[in-house]
Amino acid sequence: MRNSLLITSLALLLINCKDQTLPPPDYLQIPAETLEDKIHGGFLGQLLGNLNGLPHEMKYIDEPGKVEVYVPSLPEGARSDDDTDIEWIYVVAMQETDQLFLSPEEISKRWKAHINERIWCSNRYARKLMDLEIHPPLTGRIALNPWAIFNISGQFICESFGLIAPAMPATAAELGLHYTHVTIDGEPAQTTQLFTTMIATAFVEDDIENILQAGLAAIDPESQISEIVGYVHEQWRQQPDDWRKTRGEIENKYSRFGGETRDRNGYELNTASTIASLLYGKGDFVETLRLAFNFGWDADNNAATSGTIIGVIKGREWMDEQGWDIKDIYRNVTRDGMPMDETITSFGNRLVSLGRTAILENGGRFVEDGGERVYHVAAQRPKNVDPLPKPLDRLEELRRELVPVLTQDIQTGGVRQARAAYYVICLDEAERMRSQYPDLWSNALEELAGFPDVIQNLYEAPGPTGDRLRELASKAGLENWQPVVGSR
């Protein structure tokens, strides 16, 4: 039997997070057995949502799914997939370096070493920018990565950071943003803050509406994410027993891109689906995931996030008591150079270890007294760590940062010259460079042509941000360059 958890003070803090007169408590005392059980439960919930959700991924677009019966199981164990294995890279690196916040250069190093296959959309684009020695968060800036404006990497690569910041929603958001900004910005960064905060809050609150209110306090009130959450909540309030009607209203309101990628892989529909699954699931783990599958679109991602939240509430002990067929394996089938002997338990233990580090680094304590192990967590309010940038593409900010180094880099040759050419194109500086340094500009384009994957990603990127970038590339003369045989 797990130790009971007295959470009244923090529950009041989170429920009344808009009441600035409410003094936060100094510390929350959470039995270690309870906290660690919830971390393991959240991780297993993430795995079940992800891997049990894969058969439903992108299957239900125009109509909802018809999954009537669902029994969670992993009879062959879990396997690596991008809903968990990119976070796995970070988790292992954080342990190895003893750093919760890896440097941009370290992040790029780890991606190059481990993340080379089975990545798509914004993750693939960011990975190829790293070959140009472009480091995060630039790899996730909208002006440089056209996927970053709508891709759901902000949510499906955020759950671990909520798990390692139990009852610390602001820290959860900061950690999550540090790693999701590798591939996204703008509205998707609001989803990072929404879901990491909800996961962190679930350690001390089991009411879904209260957890959702904490999440709302962590996002920019002027964001579309805030509007989406409010819209879904109102639809649920109006028809609390008719999830299909709500699904139809979501589709009518947020399917706005003619069936293109954004209508499947965008934050609008998938954030709405995740929130709806949680509300209609009413805290029931199986029902929440069944609904996440049926809401459709990128269903495994949405089930993984909602499964993490409910998994934290329930805990691993409760999940084990259900008798589900789950084998304790986490097979690495995707990531170069990563452990081949990981298990669900050992991965969860990594998260527990980092959770202790996060608690201690944020003013908390770990106390062992007479055989009792207790975490004293310094209480935090949810907050909007990263408001929406204005404009979303941060173009002038990027010009101030990058233009001063372009003239120097374009004279160097090699990867730095290729990187300079890419920056010049994205920042619409090609006419000036071609006028001032015609020979160097020609050389720079030739160097950039030596990175055909970067060029291919550019020409395949979705509109409208991809359209702008292609227009700039054409104006700069990139279309005249063909990939070099034997290029990088």
N, C-alpha and C positions, 0 to 999 in steps of 0.2 A: 504494500500500500504506500503510495507516495505521501510525503509530508504535506500537510495542508499549507496553503499560501495565503497569508494575510495581506491583501492588496488594496484595502479600502483607500488609503491615502493617495496612492498613485492613480487608482481608478477615478477618484474625484478629480485629480489633477488633469487627467486626460479628457474626461467627459466635459469638464468645464474649462477646456484649454483656452477659450476666448476670454475667460474672466481673469484679467490681469491683476486683480486684487487678491487672488487666492495665493497664499504663500506656499511654495513647494516644500515638501518635507526634505530633510537633509539626506536621509538614506532610506532605502528600501531593503529590508532583510528578507532574502529569498533563500530557502534551503538549497544547498548545492544539488541534492538529489533531484529536486523539482526542476531547477533551472536546466540542468544537464539533460534530464529526461525530455524536456520541451525542445531543446536544440535537436536531439536525435529524432524526436517526433516530427519536427518541422522538416528536417532533411528527408526523412522517409516519405513524408507527404509530398514533397517536391518530386522525388523520384517516381512515386506512383502516378502523380498527375502527368508527368512528362512521358514516361514509358508506356503507361496504360492509355495515354492520350494519343500516342503516335498513330494508331490505326484510324483515328478520326481527323488527323491534321489535314486541313484544306479539303475535306470531303463534303462539308455542309456550307455552301455559300449562299445560294438563293433561298434555300429552305433549311430549317433546323434538322438536326439528326433525330433518330428514332431509337436511341438506346434506352431500353426499358429496364433492364437488369444489369447491374454492375457489381462485381465482386473484386475488390482490389487484390492483386497478386503479382508476384515476381518469382515464378517457380524456377526460373533459371538464373535468378539473381538480377541485379541491375547491370547496365552497361553505360559506357560514356556516350553522351549525346550533347549537342551544343547548349541544351538547357541547363546542364550541370558541369560540363567539362571545361568550359572557359573559366568559370568560377574555380574549378579544381586547380587550374594552372595558378591562379592568383593565391589560393589558399595555401598550396604547397610552397610557393615563393615567399609568402608572408612568414611562414614558419621558418624556412631556411635562412631568411635574411633578418629575422626578428624585427620586422618592420610592418606595421599595419598599412602604411601608405607607401607603396613602392614608388620609386622615382620613375619619371617618364622613360628614361633610358633603360631601366630595368624591365619595365613593362614591355617595351619593344624587343628587348633581348629575349624575354620569355616567349613572346609570340613567335619570334623567328625560330626559336628552338623547338617549340611544341605545337604551334597552331599553323598547319600548312595544308590541311585537307578538311573536307566536310565543314566548310564555312560558306556563308552566303550573304548576299545583300551588303549591308553596311559593314559587317565583320570582314568580308572578303575585300571590300574596298579599302578599309583601314589597314588590313594586313599588307596589301601591296604598296600603300603609301609608306609603310615602314621600310620597304626595300629602298625607297628614296631617302632614307634617314629622316623622315618626318615622324616626330614623336607625338604621343598624346600630350595634351588634349587636342592638338591640331588635327590629328587623324579623325576626330569626330566633329570638326567644325563644318557647318553647312556649306560654306563657300568653297571648301576643299573636298568635301565628301557629300555628294548629292543625296545619298540615302539618309544622311543623319537627321534630316528634317522630319522624318516620319517613322523610321524603322523602330521595331519593338525591342531592340537590344536594351533599351532603357529599363525594360521590365523583366525580360527573361534572363538577364545576367545580373540581377540585383538581389536575389533571395538570400544568398549566403551572408550578405552584409547586414541584413536584418537579423539573421540568426546569431551573428557574432557580436551584436550590440543589444543584448536583451534588456528591455525596459529603458533603453537609451535611444529614443527616436531621433534626436538631432545627430548623434554620432552615427547612427545607422544611415541616415541620409547623406552625411558627409562621406562616409566610406563608400556607399553605393555610387555616388556621383563621381568620386575619384576614379572608379573603374568603368562606369558606363559612359563617361565622357570620352573614353577611348574611341567610341563609335557613334555617339549621338549627341545632340544638343537641343535646345529649345523645348518644345512641348514634350518630347520623349524624356527629357531630364526631369520634367515634373512627374512623370510616371515612376521614375526611380524613387523620388522623394515620397510619393504616395505609398508605394508598396513596401519600401524598407521601413517606413514609419509604422505601417499597419502590422508588419511582422514583429517589429520590436515591441509594439503595444500589446500584441496577443500574448506575451509572456505574463501580463498582469491584468488582462481584461478578456472576458470570454463573450461579451455581447457584440455581435457583428456591427450593429449601428454605432456603438460607441467607438469601436475600432476604426470604423469608416470616418467618424468625425475627427479622430486624431489624424488620420491620413489627410483629410481636407485641410487641416490646420498647417500641414507641411507643404502645401502647393500654392503657387502664385494665384491669388483670387481672380486675376485677370486672364488666366490661362484657359485654353479650351478644355484642358483636363478637368479643371474645376467645374466648368459647364457640363461636361460629359457625366461626371459623377453625380452632380445635382439632377440632371435629366433622368438618369437611370434610377436614382433613388425615388424621384417623383413617379415614374412609371410603375415601379414596384409598389409604392404606396397606393396608387390608384387601382392596380390589379394584382394584389398580393398572391393570388392563387392561379394566375395565368401567365406563366413565364413565356409561353409561345407568343402571346400578344405583345409582350414587352420586346421579345426578340424581333418581331416584325417592325415595331416602332424604331428600334435601334437601327435596323437595316435601312428603313426608309429615310432616316435622318442622316446617317453617317456613311452610307454607300454613295459616294459622290464622285468617283473617279473612273466611271465607265467600265468597271470590272478589272481595271489594271491592278498592279501589284499592291498599291496602297489600300485597295479594297479587300485585301487578304492579309497583308503583312504590316498594315499601318496601325498606329496607336489608337485611332478613333474607335474602330469596331472591337479591337481586342481588349482595350481598357474597359469599354462598356460591357463586354461579355464577362470579363473577370469580376467586375463589381456586381453584375446581375447574378452570376452564379453564387457568389457569397451571400447576397441578400435572400435569394430564393432557396438556397441550401439551408439557411437558418441554423448554421453551426453543425449540421450533420455532415460528417466527412464524406461518406459514400454518395449522398445526394448532391453535395456540392460538386464533386468531380463528375458525376453523371450529367449534371446540368452543364458543366463547363464543356464536356464533350459535345453535347447536343446544341449548345449555342453556336458551335462551329468556328469557321474561319481558322485562325492558327490555334486550334483547340488544345494541343498539348502544352503550348506555352501558357495559356490561360489556366489550364488545370494545374500546372506546376506551381504557379504563383498562388492560386487559391488553396491548393493542397498544402502549401507551406504554412499558410496562415492557420488553417484548421488543424494541421498537424501539430503546430505549436500549442494551440489550445488543448488538444487532446493528450499529447505526449506519447512517447514511444511505448511506455508500459501499457497504456490503454490499447494502442494499436496491436501490440503483441497478444493481448487478451482476446482479440477478435478471431483468432485462429486462421488468419489469412496465410496463404502459401507464399512465403517470402524467404528466399535463400540469401544468405549473407555474403554476397559477392558484388563487387563493382568492377566489371571487366573493362579494361582499356582497349577499345577497338578504334580509337580516333586520334589520339594525341601522341606524337613522336616523343620518345625519351621520358615519358611519364611512367610511374610505377605500374607493374603488371600484376601486383599482388594486393591491390587495394580491396577493401571490403566496404560494405555499407557502414559497418560499425567503425572501422578505422577512419573513413572519411568523416563520419560524425564526430569522432574523437578529435580530429584536427579542428573542427569548428568549435568544439568545447574549449580546447586549448586557446584558440584565438579569442573566444568569448571572455575567458578569464583575463587575457592580456588587455582587451578593450575596457573591461570593467576597471582594472587597476590603473590604466593610463588615463582614465577619466574620473579619477578621484575616488574610486570605490576601494573596497577591501575584501579579502578572503580570509575568513576566520575559522579555525579549527579549535574547538573547545569541548573536552570531554567526549570525544567521538562524534560530535556534531560538526558538520561542515556547512558554513553559511556564507553566502555572498552578500555584502553590503554595497548596494548599487546606488551611486549618486543620482538622484532623480533629475530628469530632464523634461522640458516641455517640447512638444513637437514644434518645429519652426520651418519656415521656408528658407532653406539654406541658400538656394540658387534661384532667384527670380528669373522670369523670362528675359533673355537679352533683347534689347531694342536697338537696331533691327535684329531679327532672328539670325541672319547670316554673319553678324559681327564684322561686316566688311571693312568699315573704317578702322575698327580696332585691329583687325589683321593687317591692314595697310600700315598702320603706325608701327606694328611689331616687326613686320617682315620686309617692307620696302627698303629700309636702311641697309639691309644685308645683301640685297639682290645684286647690286653692282659688284660687290666683292666676290660673291659666290659664282657669278656668271663668268668670271675670269679664271676659275680654278680648273675646270675640266672634271671629268668623271662624274661620280654620283652627286657631288655638290652642284655641279653645273646643271645636271638633269633636274635636280630638286628645284634649283632656281628657275628653270624653264617652266616647271609645273606651277610654282608660285606666281610667276609672271602671267601665265595664262589665266589662272583663277582670279587674280587681282586686277585683270584688265590693264596690265602694264606693258603689253607686247609692242604697241606702236612706239612708245618711248624707247624701249630697249632696242628695237630694230633700227630706229633713227639714230640713236647715239652709238650703238655697238653692232653694226650690221654683221660683221664676221663672227663676233662672239655669239650673237643671237642664233646664227645659222648653226654654229657648233653646239650650242645648248640644245637646240631642237634635235640634232643628231644624237646627242647623248640621251635625251629623253626617249627617243625612238628605240634605244637599247633596253627599254623596260616595257615590252609589249603588253604585259598583263595590266600595267597601269593604264596604257592607252586603250586597251580593250574595255576595261572597266569604265573608263570615261565615256566611251562611245555607246556603251550599253546601259548607262545609268538612267534611272527613271526621271521623267519630267515632273514639274517644270524646272527644278534646279539642274537636272541633267541637260535640259535643252539649252539653258543659259551657258553652261560650261562647254557644250559642243560648239555653240556659236562663237564663244571666245577662242576655243582651240582652232576653229576654222579661220577666224580672222588673224590669228597668230601664225598661221601657216603649218600647223601640225598635220593637217589632213594630207599634205604632200609627202609625209614621211611614212615609210614602210618599216615594219619590225626588222631588226637586224638579225641575220642568221647567227645562232649561238648566243643570242643576247640573254640578259639576266631575267 
